[in-house]
Amino acid sequence: MLFWTFCLLTFLQCLAGLVVSTLCRDFVADENVALELRQNVFRYYGTFSRTILTMFEILFANWAPPARVLLENMSEWFSVFFLLYRCVLGFAVLNV
């Protein structure tokens, strides 16, 4: 049971990470935005491995810095995503 739960949570983290990374791709590539802002977003969501680590950090550790980077630089609608992500996956972890 623990193995399948781990597999499901890993899949959901990868799926959520791919969505966020795809949404951030245009922002990171836009040269009209200040370089420092793009570097901050790239630090958390620039590659698949960075994004997966960030999604793990959001779920189990200090989730405010990675969330604030997107909220302050891109859109406040990411707050809805992060709240749903934390509540749904956090509830799933607690139930296991």
KASULPE-V794779 format. One record per residue. OMEGA is omega in radians with two decimals (* if undefined). Layout:
omega->[OMEGA/OMEGA]
This chain:
omega->[3.14/3.13/-3.12/3.07/3.09/3.11/3.14/3.13/3.08/3.10/-3.14/3.08/3.10/3.14/3.12/3.12/3.11/3.11/-3.11/-3.13/3.10/3.11/-3.12/-3.03/-3.12/3.13/-3.12/-3.11/-3.08/-3.11/3.08/3.11/-3.12/-3.08/-3.12/3.11/3.12/3.11/3.10/3.11/3.13/-3.13/-3.12/-2.95/-3.03/-3.14/-3.13/-3.12/3.08/-3.12/3.13/3.08/3.11/3.13/3.06/3.12/3.13/-3.09/-2.98/-3.04/-3.12/-3.02/-3.06/-3.10/3.11/3.12/-3.12/3.13/-3.13/-3.13/-3.07/-3.04/-3.03/-3.06/3.10/3.10/3.07/3.10/3.09/3.11/-3.08/3.10/3.10/3.14/-3.13/-3.09/-3.08/-3.12/3.06/3.09/3.12/3.12/-3.13/3.14/3.10/*]
